[in-house]
């Protein structure tokens, strides 16, 4: 074999190796997108008609606009990647980029988040957003970074209210002897106990069956979740007691975040903020639509004496064991 042929063969081998390396990099960076595109995977538990999902679609569109198509999001709704707890765990190991979680669900990972589950913490919706958009809300978003969890923004989850199958909840005493589904939150458990009920943690995806089969007598949630989950088919009593305003939080894995270019981080932050503003408007509209939908499904909506409920749970604030959480609760109540 002469020298020119040998060099030609060497060139072919080197070229093949470079092509293989280049193609591997192409696969790594493109994910489900185009060449060089960063694809962030987002999993959540809501259906595709929920305001949270629609806000995430808006975030995806804004991120693509801001990045000129360089960054996008693959969204997996309806718990296809797992429930809230499972998605949070995937964030911690870096296999999932983002998820939406209730602040109540994440308090098991970030204890100070339990402050948001305190009943009657907020005076009204204005007070709620004043806190979340202010220094306290921003500080709490950053409180999980030691657990590989970074809060990007808040989504409105409205006020949570009781709904039941057999009898309405008009006063706290009506809860006595009733099994009420709660999220996997110690604060929510203590709240139901304080009101005289029997708290029963069950995943949201299993709740319809639990209600239908009589495993629980009722649950508590916001109007859009009540109707979109079809719980209005089973429970015909909905009490507007507004015991908590627990925000939803868009969380991101710091293991994914820290690998992003600073410019991409800015785009993601901006798109998330824009999606929060978009979602709040949708939420207000959806809440009114859901209440009317519930009435059309023969659900009776009850106005109740919230002061009676608030009095029952007031001792919970004095019983907060963690000093930092107790101090944040106090600061929130003092915001004017």
C-alpha positions in Angstrom: 0.0 0.0 0.0 1.6 3.3 -1.1 1.8 6.4 1.2 -1.0 8.3 -0.5 -3.5 5.5 0.0 -2.4 5.1 3.6 -3.0 8.8 4.3 -6.4 8.6 2.6 -7.4 5.7 4.8 -6.2 7.6 7.9 -8.3 10.5 6.8 -11.4 8.4 6.5 -10.9 6.9 10.0 -10.4 10.4 11.5 -13.4 11.7 9.7 -15.6 8.9 10.9 -14.5 9.4 14.5 -15.2 13.2 14.3 -18.6 12.5 12.7 -19.5 10.1 15.5 -18.5 12.5 18.2 -20.3 15.3 16.5 -23.5 13.2 16.1 -23.3 12.2 19.8 -23.1 15.9 20.7 -26.0 16.6 18.4 -28.2 14.0 20.1 -27.2 15.3 23.6 -28.0 18.9 22.8 -31.0 18.6 20.6 -33.2 16.2 22.7 -36.6 16.4 20.9 -35.6 19.7 19.2 -33.4 20.9 16.5 -29.6 21.1 16.2 -28.1 22.9 19.2 -31.5 23.4 20.9 -31.8 23.1 24.7 -34.9 21.1 25.6 -36.1 21.3 29.2 -38.5 18.6 30.4 -41.4 19.6 32.6 -43.9 17.2 34.3 -47.0 18.1 36.3 -50.3 16.6 37.5 -52.9 18.9 36.0 -55.0 18.2 32.9 -54.4 20.1 29.7 -57.4 22.4 30.2 -56.2 23.6 33.6 -55.0 27.3 33.9 -51.6 26.0 35.2 -51.0 23.9 32.1 -52.2 26.7 29.8 -49.7 29.0 31.6 -46.9 26.5 31.0 -47.8 26.4 27.3 -47.5 30.2 27.4 -44.1 29.9 29.1 -42.9 27.5 26.4 -44.0 29.9 23.6 -42.4 32.9 25.4 -39.1 31.0 26.0 -38.9 30.1 22.3 -39.6 33.7 21.4 -37.0 35.1 23.8 -34.3 32.6 22.8 -35.1 32.7 19.0 -35.9 29.0 19.2 -32.7 28.0 21.0 -34.5 26.8 24.1 -37.9 25.0 24.4 -39.8 23.0 26.9 -41.4 19.5 26.6 -44.5 19.5 28.8 -45.9 16.2 30.3 -49.3 16.8 32.0 -51.7 14.6 33.9 -49.1 12.9 36.1 -47.6 10.9 33.2 -44.2 11.3 34.8 -45.5 10.7 38.3 -47.3 12.5 41.1 -46.1 15.8 42.7 -43.8 14.0 45.2 -42.3 11.8 42.5 -41.7 14.8 40.2 -40.0 16.7 43.0 -37.7 13.7 43.6 -36.9 13.7 39.9 -35.9 17.3 40.1 -33.6 16.5 43.0 -31.7 13.9 41.0 -31.7 16.0 37.8 -33.7 13.7 35.6 -36.5 16.3 35.3 -36.0 20.0 34.8 -39.2 21.5 36.1 -42.5 20.7 37.8 -45.4 22.5 39.3 -46.0 21.7 42.9 -48.3 22.9 45.6 -46.5 24.6 48.4 -48.2 22.1 50.7 -46.6 19.2 48.9 -43.1 20.6 48.9 -43.1 21.4 52.7 -41.9 17.8 53.2 -38.8 18.8 51.3 -38.5 22.4 52.3 -40.1 22.7 55.8 -40.4 26.5 55.8 -42.9 26.2 53.0 -45.3 24.9 55.5 -46.1 28.5 56.4 -48.2 28.8 53.2 -50.5 26.0 54.5 -51.4 27.9 57.7 -55.1 28.5 57.7 -56.3 32.0 57.4 -52.8 33.3 57.0 -53.8 35.8 54.3 -56.5 38.4 54.8 -57.6 38.4 51.2 -56.3 38.0 47.6 -54.6 41.4 47.6 -52.6 40.6 50.7 -51.7 37.2 49.2 -50.1 38.6 46.1 -48.5 41.5 48.0 -46.6 38.8 50.0 -45.8 36.5 47.1 -44.6 39.3 44.8 -42.6 40.9 47.6 -39.4 40.1 49.5 -40.9 37.3 51.6 -42.2 35.4 48.6 -38.9 35.8 46.7 -36.9 34.6 49.8 -39.1 31.5 50.1 -38.7 30.7 46.4 -34.9 30.5 47.0 -35.2 28.5 50.3 -34.9 25.1 48.7 -31.6 25.4 46.8 -29.8 23.3 49.4 -32.2 20.5 48.4 -31.5 21.1 44.7 -34.8 22.9 44.2 -35.1 26.4 42.8 -38.4 28.2 42.8 -39.1 30.2 39.6 -42.5 31.7 40.1 -45.9 31.3 41.8 -49.1 30.3 40.2 -52.5 31.2 41.7 -54.2 28.2 43.2 -57.0 30.3 44.8 -58.6 29.6 48.1 -59.2 26.0 49.2 -62.7 25.1 50.4 -64.5 22.0 51.7 -66.7 19.8 49.5 -68.5 16.8 50.7 -70.9 14.0 49.6 -73.6 13.6 52.2 -73.9 16.8 54.2 -72.6 20.4 53.9 -69.9 21.9 56.0 -71.4 25.2 57.4 -69.6 25.3 60.8 -66.4 23.6 62.0 -68.5 21.2 64.2 -69.9 19.8 61.0 -66.5 18.2 60.3 -66.7 16.0 63.4 -66.4 12.3 62.5 -65.9 13.0 58.8 -62.9 11.7 56.8 -61.5 14.5 54.8 -58.9 14.0 52.1 -55.9 16.3 52.5 -52.6 16.7 50.6 -49.5 15.0 52.0 -48.9 18.0 54.3 -48.5 17.8 58.1 -50.0 21.3 58.3 -53.1 20.3 56.4 -53.4 17.3 58.7 -53.2 19.4 61.8 -55.8 21.9 60.4 -58.4 19.2 59.9 -57.8 17.8 63.3 -58.2 21.3 64.8 -61.5 21.6 63.2 -62.6 18.2 64.5 -62.4 16.1 61.3 -60.3 13.0 60.4 -57.6 14.0 57.9 -56.8 11.3 55.3 -53.8 12.0 52.9 -54.5 10.6 49.5 -52.9 11.5 46.1 -55.0 13.7 43.9 -55.1 11.2 41.1 -56.7 8.6 43.4 -59.3 11.0 45.0 -62.2 10.5 42.6 -62.2 6.8 43.3 -61.8 7.4 47.1 -64.8 9.7 47.1 -66.9 7.3 44.9 -66.1 4.3 47.1 -66.6 6.1 50.4 -63.0 5.9 51.5 -63.3 9.6 52.4 -66.4 11.7 53.0 -65.1 14.8 51.4 -62.1 16.8 50.4 -60.9 20.4 50.1 -59.7 22.3 47.1 -60.3 25.3 44.8 -63.3 25.5 42.4 -61.4 24.9 39.2 -59.8 21.7 40.6 -63.2 20.6 42.0 -64.9 20.7 38.6 -62.0 19.7 36.3 -61.4 16.6 38.3 -65.1 15.7 38.0 -65.4 15.6 41.8 -68.6 17.6 41.3 -70.1 14.4 40.0 -69.7 12.8 43.4 -69.8 15.7 45.9 -72.9 18.0 45.8 -72.0 20.3 48.7 -69.3 23.0 48.3 -68.6 25.4 51.2 -66.8 28.7 50.5 -64.9 28.8 53.8 -61.6 29.7 52.1 -59.5 28.2 54.9 -56.2 28.4 53.0 -54.6 30.1 50.0 -51.7 27.8 49.2 -49.9 28.9 46.1 -48.6 26.6 43.4 -44.9 26.9 42.7 -43.0 26.3 39.5 -39.9 24.5 40.7 -36.7 23.8 38.8 -33.9 21.4 39.5 -30.7 23.2 40.4 -28.8 20.3 38.9 -30.3 21.4 35.5 -30.3 25.1 36.2 -26.6 25.3 37.1 -25.6 23.8 33.8 -27.5 26.4 31.8 -25.7 29.4 30.2 -26.5 32.6 32.2 -28.4 34.0 29.2 -30.6 30.9 29.1 -31.2 31.3 32.8 -32.4 34.8 32.2 -34.7 33.7 29.4 -36.2 30.9 31.6 -36.7 33.4 34.5 -38.4 35.9 32.2 -40.7 33.3 30.6 -41.7 31.9 34.0 -42.5 35.4 35.2 -44.6 36.1 32.1 -46.5 32.8 32.6 -47.3 33.7 36.2 -48.9 37.0 35.1 -50.8 35.1 32.3 -52.0 32.4 34.7 -53.4 34.8 37.3 -55.9 36.3 34.8 -56.9 32.8 33.6 -57.4 31.7 37.1 -59.8 34.5 38.0 -61.9 33.7 34.9 -61.8 29.9 35.5 -62.8 30.2 39.1 -66.1 32.0 38.2 -66.7 29.6 35.3 -66.1 26.6 37.7 -68.5 27.8 40.3 -71.2 28.3 37.7 -70.4 24.8 36.2 -70.7 23.3 39.7 -74.2 24.9 40.1 -75.2 23.5 36.7 -74.2 20.1 38.0 -76.6 20.5 40.9 -73.9 21.3 43.5 -75.1 23.7 46.2 -72.6 26.5 47.0 -72.7 27.6 50.6 -71.5 31.0 52.1 -70.2 30.3 55.6 -69.0 32.1 58.7 -65.3 32.1 58.1 -64.6 33.7 61.5 -65.8 30.5 63.2 -63.4 28.4 61.2 -60.5 30.9 61.8 -61.1 30.8 65.6 -60.8 27.0 65.6 -57.4 27.0 64.0 -55.9 30.1 65.6 -53.9 28.1 68.2 -52.0 26.5 65.3 -49.9 29.7 65.0 -48.8 29.5 68.6 -48.0 25.8 68.1 -45.5 26.3 65.2 -42.4 24.6 66.5 -39.8 25.9 64.0 -38.7 29.4 65.0 -37.9 30.5 61.4 -41.4 29.4 60.2 -43.1 31.1 63.1 -41.2 34.3 62.3 -42.1 34.2 58.6 -45.8 33.7 59.6 -45.6 36.8 61.8 -44.0 38.8 59.0 -46.7 37.8 56.6 -49.4 38.8 58.9 -47.8 42.2 59.5 -47.6 43.0 55.7 -49.9 46.0 55.0 
